[in-house]
């Protein structure tokens, strides 16, 4: 490893690219052999006639005018249309697209931090942790989570272009940044926090908050971040050639928000904040979407319960970052969270926040990493319940973007505590490789649970309690395989856990009717209708089964 570090930086970068691509493929390639799952994939692809019409003008109109689970993500629909055009209903093609987007995001993440900091191997660690962490398997292996990998690709592209813009702030470099951010917003609403992250990166590592420097008689304002040494030398050299004094450099004195953020910084980000605000309005503008029908039999959780769950979920993501265990596709929301958990989690968050603020001058990367994590996870921490058809306490996929902040804290923070450079090289390089090797194996193993519905939901039921959704969906999988006895048993368990779950009654009633047990089937169909879901009862009445 030491020999590699001593070779030419360009070759180091090529080595990093190659290793990131090969290891990521080694971990995730197996999912190309997997099928669709029965959670969201049917609505997104397998039962969606608009997607299966391929890329057409009507398809474009539909993609930009429809919403599912209160999410407006037209680029996701268009990407599925493109996949269908190429692969039909061959799930492997859709999985391959997710893998490619994940790898491209990884490479862009490495480029981003390497360009901002010049620290090749620390940037490589950040990218590798993002690429290989077990909590990110859900985002890559789940076809319906295309919105994660697609929005993150545009997020990374936006920030890479933003760094390019900061090196020479002119309009032709600014507009592509804005365009990529709009594409990210049209992929997943979670990225609304990106303008704040831009300001965070302006603080560290770009160092644009200290001052904005201009050169007298120059028409373009230059940033105080990267390349300022190169610019300074250029003026000196030009001055020597012409035998004149170099032009003076002045600091722009402008008002600051809170005494920290220069006003020009906010002006620069106004178009981004406007786009974010527009998407927030679109997301919370309620229409008659499929989700509105699902909410007939599920109720939103009280605000107090959501406020209690938020710090616990926040800390659980932290825990699973360093000890990835018991990962599931669905974590049921608990309305009865012990008070000690809420207070303990809140105290831990407060302590870490105070600590990084106290060390902000000496170790700004800790503050930047912690705030990246906190800011990006805030929209999905559960205080605002956008969709109530699947009330998650947390979700592995929500760790996808926020994990980068924690990786930054590790990559820059851990070496800072080891004063000896020799010890750092001898200890941190092998330790980093071992850590990444362990999480790669865990991710590879986690991918195996996504092989099919039965494996996925059986694993989920092993690692979670009272998981009514997993029982219901495994029942659907058994019913599709013709194993009606096991399906009815799973539906029964779902109903025991959640007595008001109309879909479980509906599904169990269908299984009974298929087995010609009309009495039990009609009883469940009527119960589902009482709870607000009458499709099965109406169909049974039409056929004269439940009159």
N, C-alpha and C positions, 0 to 999 in steps of 0.2 A: 504493500500500500504506500509506503514511504517513497519507493521508487516511482510510482505513478504520480505522486504529488509533485515530484521534481521534474517532470517532463514538461514540454511546451504547453502553455495554457490552452491553445487551440485544440491540441490533441486530447487534453484532459476533458474539454467540453464534448468532443466527439465520443470519447469513452463513456462519459456520463449518459449521453443520448442513447448510445447502444445498449448499455446496461439497463437503463430505465425501460426501454422498449422490450428487450428480451425477457427481463424478469416479470414485467407486467403481463406479457403474453403467456409466460409459463404459468402464472397464477390463474388468469382468467380465460384462457383459450378453451377450457373444458365446457364453458357455458354455451358454446356454439352448438353443442349436441343436445341442448335442453329445449324443452317445448315451452309454449305459453303457459302461464298459470291462470287460475280462475278468479283472481282478484285484480280488477281494473283492466287487465289485458283484453277481456272481451269487449268492453266499451271503447277502449282505445283502438283495437285492431280487429279481432276475430269476428266480432258481431257488429262491426261498424260499416254500414254500407257506403257511407261517404268516403271513408278511407279506401275501401275496396273499389271505388270508381277510378282510382288513380289520380294523377295530376291533370286536372282540367280547370277551365275557367270557373265553373260552378264550384269545384272543389276549393279553389282559392277563396271565393266568396264565403263558402260555408266555414272554412278554417278561421276567417277573421270575424265571423259573426256568431260563433258558437262558444259555449262554455261548459265545462264539466267540473263538478265539485267546486263551483264558484271560481274556477281558475280560467283566465283568458290567456291561452298560450298557443296562438296560431302557428308559430314556427314548429311546434311539436307535431301538430296535425300534419303540416306540410311534409315534415321529415318522415312521418309514417306513410304518407301517400307515396313518397319517393321510394321508400323501402318496398312497399307493395308493388310498385311498378317494376322493381328489379327482382323481388323474391317471392311475390305472391304471399301465401300464408306459410312459407317456410320460416319457422321461428329463428333458425340459425342466422339468417341474413340480418334480422333485427338485432340479435345479440351482437353480431359483428360490428354493426354501426355503433352500438353503445361502447364496445371495447375501443374502437378507433377514436371516438370522441374523448374517451377517458385518457387514452395515451396522448392525444394531442393537447389536452388540458395539462397533463403532467409536464410535457416538454415546454409548453408556454410558461408554466409556473416556474420551472427551472430558469428559463431565459429571463423572466421578470426579475427574480431576486439576484441572479448573477449580474444582470445589467445594472441594477440599482446599487449593489454592494460590492461587486467584483469578487465576492467570496464563492469560488466555484463549488467547493465540497460542502460548505454549509447549505448553499442553495440546493445542491444535489440531495442532501438529507431531507430538506423540506419537501422537495418534489417526490422523493421515494416514499416518505411516510404517507403523503397524500395518495400516491398510486397504489400502495400495498396494504393499507390499513384494513383490518377485517370489517370494521363498521361501514366501509365503502362498498362492500360486496353487493349490498342491496341496490345501490344506485346503478351499478353496472349490470348485475345479473337480472334485474327486473325490467322487462321490456317497457312497461308502463312508466317507469321512472326515467324515460328518455329526457324528460324535462330537467332532471338533475344534470346529466352529462352535457346536454346541449346548452343550458343556461351557463354552466360553469365554463364551457369552452369560450362562449362569448364574453364572460366575465374576465377570463385570463387575457383574451385578445384585447379587450377594452383597456385593461391596465398596462399591457405591453405597449399599446399605442399611446397611452397617456404618458408613460415614461419617455417615449420618443418625442412627444409633444413638449414636455417640460425642458428638454434639451435645447429646443428652439421654438418658443411659443408663437406660432403663426397659425393663421386660420386654416390653411390647407392641411395642417397636422391636427388641428382641433376637431374638424368635422368628422373624420373617420372614427375618432374616439366616441363622439356622440352617436354615430350610426351604430357602432357595435354595442353600445349600451342599450340602445333601443331594441336591438335584436335579443339581447339578454333578457330584457323585460318581457319581450314577447315569447320567451321560453319558460320563465317561471317568475312569479311575483317576488319570491324571496330575495331577489337581487336588488331590491329597492334601496338597500343600504349602501350600495357601491359608491355614491358620491361622498358619503362620510368616510369610507375607507380610503378614498382618494386623498382627502384632507389628512387622514392618519398617516398615509405614506409620505405626504408632503412634510410631515414632522420627522418621521424616520422611515426609511433611510435617505429620502431625497433632500431633507434639510431645507425646505423652501419656506418655512414659517419664520425663519430668523430675519431674513431681509430679501427684498427683491432688488437686484442690482441692475443698473443701466450704465451704458457707456455714453458719455456726452457726445452729441452729434450723431448717434446711431439711431436708426429708425425702429429697430427691433429690441424689445425688452428681453434680456437673457435671464434665465433662472440662476439661483445661487447653488444649484445642486451639482450634478455630474458635469465634468469637462471644464469646470471654471479655471482650473490650473492651465489647461490647454488654451483656453481663450486668452488668459492673461499673458502667456508666453507669446501668443500670436501677435498681440498688440506691441509687445516689447520688440519682437523681431522686426515687425514692419517699421517701427519707429527707428530702429537702428539702421535699417536699409535706407530710410529716407532722411536720416540725420535730424529727426525732430523728436520732441518729447512725446511719450505715449499719452493718449487722451486720459483724462482723469476718470476714475470710477466713483460713482455716487450711490448712496443708498436712498431708496425711495422711502420717504416718511409718510406712512398712511395710517389711518385709524385702525384699531384692532378690536375684534369682538371678544369681550371678556379679558382684554389685555393679552390675548394669546394669538388668535387667528386674525391675520390681516384681512381688511375689508376686501381687498382685491381678490383674495382667495375665494371668498364667498361669491363675488361677482362672476368669477371664472366658472363656478360650479352651478350657477343659477339654472341654466338649461337642463342640467342633469337632475336637479331637484324638481323641476317642473315635470319632467317625464316620469319621475318616481311618483309624484303626487297624482298625476293622471292615472297611473296604473292602480294606485291605491283606491281611487274613486271607482274605477272599473271593477275591481275585485269585490268591493263592498256594496256595489249597486246590485240589489237582489232582483233576479228575474226568474222566470219559470223554467229553471234548468232541471236536468235529471236529479240533481242533488235535492231540489226542493221537494220532489216526490218521496225520496228516501227519508226525509226528515219527518214524515208523517208518523213514524213509529220510533223515533229516537228524539230525545229532548236535550237541549244544550245544558251543560253543567253550570252550576252557580258560579258567579265570579269569584267568590271566596275560595271555592275548591280549585279553580284555575290558578289563583294567586298562590295558593299553598303548593300546588304541583310544580309551578315554575322554578323555584330555587332547587327543589329536589331533582327535577329533570336536568337542570343546568349542571349540577354537581355530578349526576350520574353519567352524563356525557364525558365529564372530566375523568371520572373513574374508569370508564370503558376505553378511554384513549390509552391509558397506561396498563390497564388490565382488561383486555377485550374478552368478555365472557357472556354466556347466556344471551346471545344475540337472536332476535326474533323479528318476524315481519310485522308483528302487531303487539304492542304493549298496552293492555287495557288500562283505561283511566280509572283511578281509585278516588272515590269521594271521601274516603276515610284515611287520610295520611296522618301518621302519628305526629304530634306536635314537636317532639324532639327532633324528628327528621327535618321538619321545616325550619326550625330555629338553628339547628346544627348546620344545615346547608347554607342558610342565609349568613350565618357567622363566618363560615369558611370563605364565601364569596367576598364578604366585607374585608376580611383579613388580607386576602390576596390582592384585592383592589388597592387597599391602603399601602401594602408593601410595594407594589409596582409604582405607585404614585410617589412614595418616598424616595425610591431609587431612580426616578425618572431622568435625572440629569446624568447620573453615572452609568445607568443601563437603560437607555431609551427603548431598546429593542424589546425589553420585557413589557413595558407599557404598551408599545405598538402591537405586540403579539396578543396580549391579554385583551386589549380593546378590539382587535380584529375578531377574536373569538366571541366576545360579548355582543358586539354590534351585529355581526352576521347571524348569530343564533337568535337574536331578540325577536324577529318577526315570526319565528316558528316555535317559540318556547311555550305557547299554549295559552297565554293570557287572553289573546284575542282568538276566539274559536271561529275560524273562517268556515270550516265544514263540520257539521255535526253528524254526518252519515257514518263516519268512522272516527270516533273520539279517541285519538291516541294520547297516551300519557307522554310519549316521546316516540321518536322514530330514528332508526339508524341513519337513514338518508339525510336527516337534518344535520348530521355531523360532517357532511361532505365538504362544504366550504369553510365552516368555522374551524375545522381541524388545522387549517393552514396557520392560523394564529398561534396555536399551541406548538406546532412544529417549529415556528420561528423562535418561540421562547426557548425551546430545547436546543436548537441549532446554535443560537448565539449566547444563550444564558449559561448552559452547562460549561462550555469552555472558559467562560469568564471567571468561574469559580476555581479553576485550576491555573495557578500562576505560572508553573513551569511549562515552557513550550515543549520540552522533551517528553515530559510526562503526558501532556496532551496528545502528542503524536503516538506515543506507545499505548496509551490507555483508550483514548476516545475513538480512534479508527477501528480497532477490533471490536470495541463495545458497540459502536454504531452498526457495524456489519452484523454482529450477532443479533442485536435488537431487530434490525430490518429482516434478517433471516427468519426469526421467530414469527413476526407478524405476517410475513409472506406465507409461511406454512399454515398459520391460522386462517388466513384469507383463502388459500387453496382448499382447505378443509371446509370452510364455511360455504364456498361455492358449491360443494357437493350436495348440500341440503336443498339447493334450488333445482335439482334434477327433475322433480315432478311435484305435483300438488301434495301427494301423500307424504313424501319425505319432508317437504317444507313445513306443512302444518303439524306433522307428528313431532318434529324437532321443536317447533314453537310451543307446543303443548307441554313438552318436557321442561322447558326453561322458563315458562310463565305460569301464572295461576289464574283461574277463573277467566279463561280466554274464550269467550263465547263466539267471537268471530272465527277463530281458528277451528273450533268444533263445527260451526256451520259450513265453512268452506271445505273442510275435509269431508264433511257429509256430502257436499255437492260433488266432490271428486269421486267418492265411493259410488254415488248414484250414477254418475256418468259411466263408471266401469261395470255397472249392473249389480253391485254389491249392496242391495237395498237394506238388508238387515243391519249392516254396519252403518249405513247412512242414517237410518232411522235412530239408531243408538246415539250417533253424534249429534243429530238435531235435538234429541231429547236432552243431552247434556247442555247444549247451548240454551235451551229453554229453561232448564233448572237454574242456570247462572243468571239469565236475563229474561224473566217471565214476560216482559213486554216486547220481546223481539219478534216482530211480525213475520220477517222473512224466514225465520227458523220454522214457525208454524206452517207457513206457506210451503216450504220445501219438504217438510215431513209429510204434510198432507198429500203432496204430489207423489211421494214415494209410496204412501199407502194406496193411493188410487191406482198407480201402476201395478201394484200387487193385487188389485181388485178387492182391497179392503175398503169398501166405500163408506162404511160407517165411521171408521177412524179418520179416513181421508177428508170426508165432509166436515167432521167435527173440527179438524185443524184448519180447514179452509174457512170455516165460519169464524173461528177465533182470529185468524189472520185478518179477516175483513173487519172484525170489531176493532182491531188495532190500527186499521186504516189501509190495509193492502188487500184488495178484493179481486185481483186478476184471476186467481185460481178458482175462487168460488163462482165467478161469472162464467168461466170456461166450463166448469163442472155442471152448472145449471143449464148451460146451452146444450150440453150433451145428455142432459137428463139424469145425471149421476147423483145430484144432491137435492132433488126436489122433495 
